[in-house]
Amino acid sequence: MADNVELVRRCFEAISVWDLEELLSVYHPDVELLPLTGTRVESGGYRGHAGVREYMKEAQDLWDVLQPRGEVFEDFGDYVLVVGHCRVRGRTSGAESDPTCAWVVGVRDGLIGSLRACSDYAEALDVAGARPAEHTAG
């Protein structure tokens, strides 16, 4: 299970340094990506390695800094819940933000099969189908 957390850490690090090849190495070929803001959130996100390439290009057009940072990782086997922050800085505006975020990261075949960003831990629990009485952050 620690391998799942390491997989997510590698993913976040690759995003933070815009390392597309490393990112693709941790994503399943049929990965589903649903970021929280910007890019194509309203249309249902991105699918597959082609979608990841598209997302990273669009993200780089929007931001010159995109740094997801997990602070709490909870491994439930087929998914990892992550709570942390995501620092962004607008490419043209220079405006910075570092909001609290949570992620539900699905794992299959030893790779990340889905990554969905959420606004907070409660939303992540809901997305994952977990019940708060069973799981607590920390």
C-alpha positions, 0 to 999 in steps of 0.5 A: 500500500505504501507503493500507492502513496509513493505513486501519488507523490511521484505524480505530484512531483512530476506535475510540479516540475512539468515533467510530462514523461514522468507523469505519463509513466505513473498514469494508466493508459486509460487514466481519467483526469478531472482537475478542480479549476481552469482548463476543461473542468466543465466538459468532463475532464481528460482521458488517456495519455493524449488527454494528459498531454492536452491538460498539461499544455493547457495548464502551462498556458494558464499557469507558470506555477502548478504545485500540488502538495499532499500533506495527508495521504490515506491509502485504501487499496484501490484509491488514495485520499490526499489532503493538501494545497495546490499552489498556482501562479497565473502566467499572464496575471502573476496572481498567486493562490495556494488553496486547500485541496483534496484529491481522490486518486484511483489506482489500478494495475500499479498505475494511477487510473483516475485523479479527481481534485476536490475542494475539501476532504468532505467532498473527496470522501463523498467522491470516493464513496467513503463514510466519514465515520469510517475514515478520518484525516490525520 
